[in-house]
Amino acid sequence: MSISQQDALVGAVALEFVLLKLKPQLEEDPDFRGAFHVLSGFSPEQLAGFIEASIKSGARAARIAIQFPEFEMRPFGVDQKFTTVDSSVNVRNRERNGYLTLTAEVEADAEASLADSDRTDASDLKDKSIAHIWVDFVANRVGINLLPEDRRKVEAMVKGLFDTGRCPTSKAGEFLTGVLENFRSEPLNRAAGKALPVIGLPLFEDCFSSLNESKMIQASQWATKFRSHYALECYLDKRGLSQEMLDPEALRKHLS
């Protein structure tokens, strides 16, 4: 089974986040004896994307020993060295021998077993400090070279979106992809307005038209516009605060 470009993107960004987060141990500590880390909140497809990214990164991920549950990875045909049939507790208790042992919280009882473990949650990828990673990956995939001044604006836009706390991690890369594809032939603020339906918002090409050159480099300006437009999402999709679709029948009963 193949994975979508967006799942591959989330997996790749997750790998970069983990490498950045654990850089002091993996690259700077000569006495590093090993550690244990958990990925939580990721779909099996995104975990497959993480494995794919680790293979492509070569030596940079050489000290990471990925051990994802075999039954979750089976449909993707990944190398067995990246999977395990052991329980989460057994994986956590293994000898590390200078490696970062990394597993995923997908089993029904894993949350309790791994509660005190160092972890990266899918929502952590919306940390504003890694907006540049999202921009770099998506620009490369779209095949667009951003000028330094344009990169600052795009990064500010991503930070503003993350500031709202409303966009699901799985949609962040898809939205950014849409924006950069539109940016080939449109100003950035209009390109962003055209991509709004990707994140479940009504199409509004002029949503960000009031953002001039100086405002487009300010994440707070983008965030204000995103929040204002999120107030209109009820006209397109009926969603809860965590962006899950609400049951139409339940809505009818509530509103009747």
C-alpha positions as CSV (number, residue, x, y, z in Angstrom):
1,M,0.0,0.0,0.0
2,S,1.4,3.4,-1.0
3,I,0.9,6.5,1.1
4,S,-0.2,10.0,0.1
5,Q,2.3,12.9,-0.4
6,Q,0.7,14.6,2.6
7,D,1.2,11.6,4.9
8,A,4.8,11.4,3.6
9,L,5.2,15.1,4.3
10,V,4.0,14.7,7.9
11,G,6.3,11.8,8.5
12,A,9.3,13.7,7.0
13,V,8.6,16.8,9.2
14,A,8.2,14.5,12.3
15,L,11.6,13.0,11.6
16,E,13.2,16.5,11.3
17,F,11.5,17.6,14.5
18,V,12.8,14.5,16.4
19,L,16.3,15.0,15.1
20,L,16.2,18.7,16.1
21,K,14.7,18.0,19.5
22,L,17.2,15.3,20.3
23,K,20.3,16.8,18.6
24,P,22.1,17.5,22.0
25,Q,22.0,13.7,22.7
26,L,22.5,12.3,19.2
27,E,25.1,14.7,17.9
28,E,26.7,16.6,20.8
29,D,26.9,14.1,23.7
30,P,30.0,11.9,23.5
31,D,28.8,9.8,26.4
32,F,25.3,9.2,24.9
33,R,24.3,5.6,25.8
34,G,20.9,5.6,24.3
35,A,17.4,6.8,24.9
36,F,13.7,5.9,24.4
37,H,11.2,8.1,22.5
38,V,7.6,7.7,21.6
39,L,5.6,9.1,18.6
40,S,1.9,9.6,19.5
41,G,-1.1,10.8,17.6
42,F,0.2,9.7,14.2
43,S,-1.7,7.6,11.7
44,P,-0.1,4.4,10.3
45,E,0.4,6.1,7.0
46,Q,2.3,9.0,8.6
47,L,4.5,6.5,10.5
48,A,5.3,4.8,7.2
49,G,6.2,8.3,6.0
50,F,8.5,8.6,9.0
51,I,10.3,5.4,8.0
52,E,10.6,6.5,4.4
53,A,12.1,9.8,5.5
54,S,14.6,8.1,7.8
55,I,15.8,5.9,5.0
56,K,16.3,8.9,2.7
57,S,18.1,10.9,5.4
58,G,20.9,8.2,5.6
59,A,23.5,8.9,8.2
60,R,21.5,11.6,9.9
61,A,19.1,9.0,11.2
62,A,21.7,6.3,11.7
63,R,21.4,6.3,15.5
64,I,17.6,6.0,15.5
65,A,16.3,2.4,15.9
66,I,12.7,2.5,14.7
67,Q,10.5,-0.1,16.2
68,F,6.9,0.4,15.1
69,P,4.2,-2.3,15.7
70,E,4.4,-4.8,12.9
71,F,0.6,-5.2,12.5
72,E,0.3,-1.5,11.8
73,M,3.1,-1.4,9.3
74,R,2.3,-4.6,7.5
75,P,0.2,-3.0,4.7
76,F,3.0,-0.8,3.7
77,G,5.6,-3.4,3.1
78,V,8.3,-1.8,5.2
79,D,11.6,-3.5,6.1
80,Q,11.1,-5.8,9.1
81,K,14.0,-4.1,10.9
82,F,11.7,-1.1,11.4
83,T,9.0,-3.2,13.1
84,T,8.4,-5.3,16.1
85,V,5.9,-7.8,17.4
86,D,6.9,-7.1,21.0
87,S,4.7,-5.1,23.4
88,S,5.5,-1.4,24.0
89,V,6.8,-2.2,27.5
90,N,9.2,-4.8,26.1
91,V,10.5,-2.4,23.5
92,R,10.9,0.3,26.2
93,N,12.9,-2.1,28.4
94,R,15.4,-3.2,25.7
95,E,19.1,-2.5,25.8
96,R,19.8,0.7,23.8
97,N,23.5,0.4,23.1
98,G,24.0,4.0,22.1
99,Y,20.8,4.2,19.9
100,L,17.6,6.1,20.2
101,T,14.9,3.5,20.4
102,L,11.7,4.9,18.9
103,T,8.3,3.4,18.9
104,A,4.7,4.6,18.3
105,E,1.8,4.7,20.6
106,V,-0.9,2.8,18.7
107,E,-1.8,-0.2,20.9
108,A,-4.9,0.0,23.0
109,D,-3.0,-0.2,26.3
110,A,0.1,1.6,25.1
111,E,-0.9,5.0,26.5
112,A,-0.7,3.8,30.1
113,S,2.5,1.7,29.5
114,L,4.3,4.6,27.9
115,A,2.8,7.5,29.9
116,D,6.1,8.7,31.4
117,S,8.2,8.3,28.2
118,D,9.8,11.2,26.3
119,R,7.5,11.8,23.3
120,T,6.6,13.7,20.3
121,D,2.9,14.2,19.6
122,A,1.5,15.0,16.1
123,S,0.3,18.3,17.5
124,D,3.9,19.2,18.3
125,L,4.6,19.6,14.6
126,K,2.6,22.9,14.8
127,D,5.4,24.4,16.9
128,K,6.1,27.8,15.3
129,S,9.8,27.2,15.7
130,I,9.8,24.6,12.9
131,A,7.7,26.6,10.4
132,H,10.8,26.9,8.3
133,I,11.0,23.1,8.0
134,W,7.4,22.9,6.7
135,V,8.2,25.7,4.2
136,D,11.5,24.0,3.0
137,F,9.9,20.6,2.5
138,V,6.8,21.9,0.7
139,A,8.7,24.3,-1.5
140,N,11.0,21.5,-2.6
141,R,8.1,19.2,-3.4
142,V,6.2,21.9,-5.3
143,G,9.4,22.8,-7.1
144,I,9.4,26.5,-6.3
145,N,12.4,28.6,-5.3
146,L,11.4,31.2,-2.8
147,L,13.2,34.5,-2.6
148,P,14.4,35.4,1.0
149,E,11.7,38.1,1.4
150,D,9.0,35.7,0.1
151,R,10.2,33.0,2.5
152,R,9.8,35.3,5.5
153,K,6.2,36.0,4.4
154,V,5.4,32.3,3.9
155,E,6.9,31.3,7.3
156,A,4.9,34.1,9.0
157,M,1.8,32.8,7.3
158,V,2.5,29.2,8.6
159,K,3.2,30.6,12.1
160,G,0.0,32.6,12.1
161,L,-2.0,29.5,11.1
162,F,-0.4,27.5,13.9
163,D,-1.2,30.3,16.3
164,T,-4.9,29.7,15.8
165,G,-4.6,26.1,17.1
166,R,-7.4,25.1,14.7
167,C,-5.7,23.5,11.7
168,P,-5.1,19.7,12.0
169,T,-1.5,18.7,11.5
170,S,-2.5,16.5,8.6
171,K,-3.9,19.5,6.8
172,A,-1.1,22.0,7.4
173,G,1.2,20.6,4.6
174,E,-1.7,20.3,2.2
175,F,-2.7,23.9,2.7
176,L,0.8,25.1,2.3
177,T,1.1,23.1,-0.9
178,G,-2.0,24.7,-2.2
179,V,-0.7,28.2,-1.3
180,L,2.7,27.7,-3.0
181,E,1.1,26.2,-6.1
182,N,-1.2,29.2,-6.4
183,F,1.8,31.5,-5.6
184,R,3.3,30.7,-9.0
185,S,0.7,33.0,-10.6
186,E,-0.8,35.0,-7.7
187,P,0.4,37.3,-5.0
188,L,0.9,35.4,-1.7
189,N,-2.1,36.9,0.1
190,R,-4.4,36.0,-2.7
191,A,-2.8,32.6,-3.1
192,A,-3.5,31.9,0.6
193,G,-7.2,33.0,0.2
194,K,-7.7,30.6,-2.7
195,A,-6.3,27.6,-0.6
196,L,-8.6,28.2,2.4
197,P,-11.0,25.3,1.5
198,V,-8.2,22.9,2.1
199,I,-8.4,23.5,5.8
200,G,-12.2,23.4,5.9
201,L,-12.8,27.1,5.5
202,P,-15.0,29.0,2.9
203,L,-13.2,30.2,-0.2
204,F,-12.3,33.9,0.1
205,E,-9.7,35.1,-2.3
206,D,-9.5,38.5,-0.6
207,C,-9.3,37.2,3.0
208,F,-5.8,38.5,3.4
209,S,-5.9,41.3,0.9
210,S,-5.4,44.0,3.6
211,L,-2.0,42.5,4.5
212,N,0.6,44.7,2.8
213,E,4.3,43.9,2.4
214,S,5.2,44.9,6.0
215,K,2.2,43.1,7.6
216,M,2.8,39.8,5.7
217,I,6.1,39.2,7.6
218,Q,4.2,39.4,10.9
219,A,2.7,36.1,12.1
220,S,0.2,37.9,14.3
221,Q,-1.3,39.7,11.3
222,W,-1.9,36.4,9.6
223,A,-3.3,34.8,12.8
224,T,-5.8,37.6,13.2
225,K,-7.1,37.0,9.6
226,F,-7.2,33.3,10.1
227,R,-9.2,33.6,13.4
228,S,-11.6,36.0,11.8
229,H,-12.3,33.7,8.9
230,Y,-12.5,30.6,11.1
231,A,-15.7,32.2,12.6
232,L,-17.3,31.5,9.2
233,E,-16.5,27.8,9.0
234,C,-20.0,26.9,10.1
235,Y,-21.2,27.9,6.7
236,L,-19.0,25.2,5.0
237,D,-18.4,22.3,7.4
238,K,-19.9,21.5,10.8
239,R,-17.0,20.6,13.0
240,G,-16.0,20.4,16.6
241,L,-13.2,22.3,18.2
242,S,-10.7,19.6,17.2
243,Q,-11.9,19.7,13.6
244,E,-13.8,16.4,13.7
245,M,-17.0,16.3,11.6
246,L,-20.2,16.5,13.6
247,D,-23.0,14.0,13.0
248,P,-25.7,15.6,10.9
249,E,-28.5,13.8,12.7
250,A,-27.2,14.9,16.1
251,L,-27.2,18.5,14.8
252,R,-30.8,18.3,13.6
253,K,-32.0,17.0,17.0
254,H,-30.0,19.8,18.7
255,L,-31.3,22.5,16.5
256,S,-34.9,21.3,16.2
